[in-house]
Amino acid sequence: MPLRAQSDEALFEEWRKRTDADRGALIDELFGRHYERVARWCLRFTGDREQAADLAQDVFLKAYRHLDSFRGASRFSTWLYTIVRNECMTRIERSISPIDKDEVIAAAASLDPPPDELVARNERGARLREFLIATLEPLERRVFVLHYGDEMPLDAITRLLRLDNASGAKAYIVSARRKLARATQRLRNRGGTL
């Protein structure tokens, strides 16, 4: 299966199985997927493109050095973005005086949504999962989540799931969208919301 079609976690497991000489392409693909987002995150912290690029490079270097610490208990991206956040905070702490430190930490903490918003998001996420489970067949739901949740291209989903129908994953997306539109309309007609 081509590297692009594999999930982050599958690439990592493949990396873990291979010898040092064979690992480079896997890490390049894995880190390449996340580089742009990591760089944007670092830019938000530094406010300077050059510093952000240096910080992103430090993040990936640290991630590479500690790849063996990833246990798969969470998604690879969650593990990586924890490193991003920690490196950003460390960089900020090194660059400010003790007087300014509390202000900067408070400002960085304010980047996260407040706890009540996190609770609301989690509740909405749970309702959305229940809605998808009640509305879609398991394969439709899997294709839908891979495409819209994980941003995986339809041709990659078709190969990943070994779909042998004429239009592959696209047929499942079309069917899922129709079902979801009808179910959403029924929900609205009853006065409900997600």
C-alpha positions as CSV (number, residue, x, y, z in Angstrom):
1,M,0.0,0.0,0.0
2,P,1.4,3.5,-0.8
3,L,2.6,5.5,2.1
4,R,0.1,8.3,1.5
5,A,-2.8,5.9,1.9
6,Q,-1.7,4.7,5.3
7,S,-2.8,6.3,8.6
8,D,-0.2,8.0,10.8
9,E,-0.5,5.1,13.3
10,A,0.0,2.5,10.5
11,L,3.1,4.3,9.3
12,F,4.5,4.4,12.8
13,E,3.9,0.7,13.3
14,E,5.7,0.0,10.0
15,W,8.6,2.3,11.2
16,R,8.8,0.3,14.4
17,K,9.1,-3.0,12.5
18,R,11.8,-1.9,10.0
19,T,15.5,-1.6,10.3
20,D,17.3,1.8,10.5
21,A,18.1,1.8,6.8
22,D,14.4,1.5,5.7
23,R,12.9,3.9,8.2
24,G,13.7,7.3,6.4
25,A,10.9,7.3,3.9
26,L,8.3,6.4,6.6
27,I,9.4,9.2,8.9
28,D,9.6,11.7,6.0
29,E,6.0,10.9,5.1
30,L,4.8,11.0,8.7
31,F,6.4,14.2,9.6
32,G,5.7,15.8,6.2
33,R,2.0,15.4,6.8
34,H,2.2,17.5,9.9
35,Y,4.9,20.0,9.0
36,E,2.6,22.8,7.7
37,R,0.3,22.6,10.7
38,V,3.1,22.5,13.2
39,A,4.8,25.5,11.5
40,R,1.5,27.5,11.7
41,W,1.2,26.6,15.4
42,C,4.8,27.7,16.0
43,L,4.1,30.9,14.1
44,R,1.2,31.7,16.4
45,F,3.5,31.4,19.4
46,T,6.5,33.3,18.0
47,G,4.9,35.8,15.7
48,D,8.0,35.6,13.4
49,R,8.3,33.2,10.4
50,E,12.0,32.6,10.9
51,Q,11.7,31.8,14.6
52,A,8.7,29.6,13.8
53,A,10.6,27.6,11.3
54,D,13.4,27.1,13.8
55,L,11.0,26.1,16.4
56,A,9.2,23.7,14.1
57,Q,12.5,22.1,13.3
58,D,13.3,21.7,17.0
59,V,9.8,20.1,17.5
60,F,10.4,17.5,14.8
61,L,14.0,16.8,16.0
62,K,12.6,16.2,19.5
63,A,9.8,14.1,18.1
64,Y,12.3,12.0,16.1
65,R,14.5,11.5,19.2
66,H,11.5,10.4,21.3
67,L,9.6,8.3,18.7
68,D,10.1,5.2,20.8
69,S,8.0,6.9,23.6
70,F,4.9,6.9,21.4
71,R,2.9,4.0,22.7
72,G,-0.2,4.3,20.5
73,A,-2.6,5.1,23.4
74,S,-3.6,8.2,21.6
75,R,-3.5,9.3,18.0
76,F,0.0,10.1,16.6
77,S,-1.1,13.7,15.9
78,T,-2.1,14.2,19.6
79,W,1.3,13.0,20.8
80,L,3.1,15.2,18.3
81,Y,1.0,18.3,19.1
82,T,1.8,17.8,22.8
83,I,5.4,18.1,21.9
84,V,4.7,21.2,19.9
85,R,2.9,22.8,22.8
86,N,5.7,21.9,25.3
87,E,8.4,23.1,23.0
88,C,6.6,26.4,22.4
89,M,6.1,26.9,26.2
90,T,9.8,26.1,26.8
91,R,10.9,28.5,24.2
92,I,8.7,31.3,25.6
93,E,9.9,30.6,29.2
94,R,13.6,30.8,28.1
95,S,13.1,34.1,26.4
96,I,11.3,36.2,29.0
97,S,12.1,37.6,32.4
98,P,10.5,36.2,35.5
99,I,8.3,39.3,35.8
100,D,6.8,38.7,32.3
101,K,6.6,35.0,32.7
102,D,3.1,34.9,34.4
103,E,1.6,37.2,31.8
104,V,2.9,35.1,28.9
105,I,1.8,31.8,30.4
106,A,-1.7,33.3,31.0
107,A,-1.8,34.5,27.4
108,A,-0.7,31.1,26.1
109,A,-3.3,29.4,28.3
110,S,-5.9,31.6,26.8
111,L,-5.2,30.1,23.4
112,D,-7.1,27.0,24.7
113,P,-10.8,27.2,24.9
114,P,-12.3,27.8,28.4
115,P,-13.4,24.7,30.3
116,D,-17.1,25.3,29.7
117,E,-16.5,25.5,25.9
118,L,-14.5,22.2,26.0
119,V,-17.4,20.5,27.9
120,A,-19.9,21.8,25.3
121,R,-17.6,20.6,22.4
122,N,-17.3,17.2,24.0
123,E,-21.1,16.9,24.5
124,R,-21.7,18.1,20.9
125,G,-19.1,15.6,19.7
126,A,-20.9,12.8,21.5
127,R,-24.2,13.8,20.1
128,L,-22.7,13.9,16.6
129,R,-21.1,10.4,17.0
130,E,-24.5,9.0,18.1
131,F,-26.2,10.7,15.2
132,L,-23.7,9.2,12.7
133,I,-24.1,5.8,14.3
134,A,-27.9,6.0,14.1
135,T,-27.9,7.3,10.6
136,L,-25.1,5.5,8.7
137,E,-24.2,2.0,8.0
138,P,-20.8,1.0,9.5
139,L,-18.9,1.2,6.2
140,E,-20.5,4.5,5.2
141,R,-19.6,5.9,8.6
142,R,-16.0,4.7,8.3
143,V,-15.6,6.2,4.8
144,F,-17.2,9.5,6.0
145,V,-15.0,9.8,9.0
146,L,-11.8,9.0,7.1
147,H,-12.7,11.5,4.4
148,Y,-14.0,14.4,6.5
149,G,-12.5,13.7,9.8
150,D,-9.0,12.5,8.8
151,E,-9.0,14.5,5.5
152,M,-8.1,11.3,3.6
153,P,-8.6,11.5,-0.2
154,L,-11.3,9.3,-1.7
155,D,-8.9,7.2,-3.8
156,A,-6.8,6.5,-0.8
157,I,-9.9,5.3,1.2
158,T,-10.9,3.1,-1.7
159,R,-7.5,1.4,-1.6
160,L,-7.3,1.3,2.2
161,L,-10.7,-0.4,2.6
162,R,-10.3,-2.4,-0.6
163,L,-13.6,-1.2,-2.0
164,D,-14.3,-3.0,-5.3
165,N,-17.5,-1.1,-6.4
166,A,-17.2,1.0,-9.6
167,S,-16.9,4.4,-7.9
168,G,-15.2,3.3,-4.7
169,A,-15.4,5.5,-1.7
170,K,-17.2,8.3,-3.6
171,A,-20.4,6.2,-3.7
172,Y,-20.3,5.8,0.1
173,I,-19.8,9.5,0.6
174,V,-22.7,10.3,-1.7
175,S,-24.9,7.9,0.1
176,A,-23.8,9.1,3.5
177,R,-24.4,12.7,2.6
178,R,-27.9,11.9,1.4
179,K,-28.8,10.0,4.5
180,L,-27.4,12.7,6.8
181,A,-29.3,15.4,4.9
182,R,-32.6,13.5,5.3
183,A,-31.9,12.7,9.0
184,T,-30.9,16.3,9.7
185,Q,-34.1,17.6,8.1
186,R,-36.1,15.2,10.2
187,L,-34.3,16.4,13.3
188,R,-35.0,20.0,12.4
189,N,-38.7,19.3,11.7
190,R,-38.9,17.9,15.2
191,G,-37.2,21.0,16.6
192,G,-34.0,19.3,17.6
193,T,-30.4,20.2,17.0
194,L,-27.1,18.5,17.1
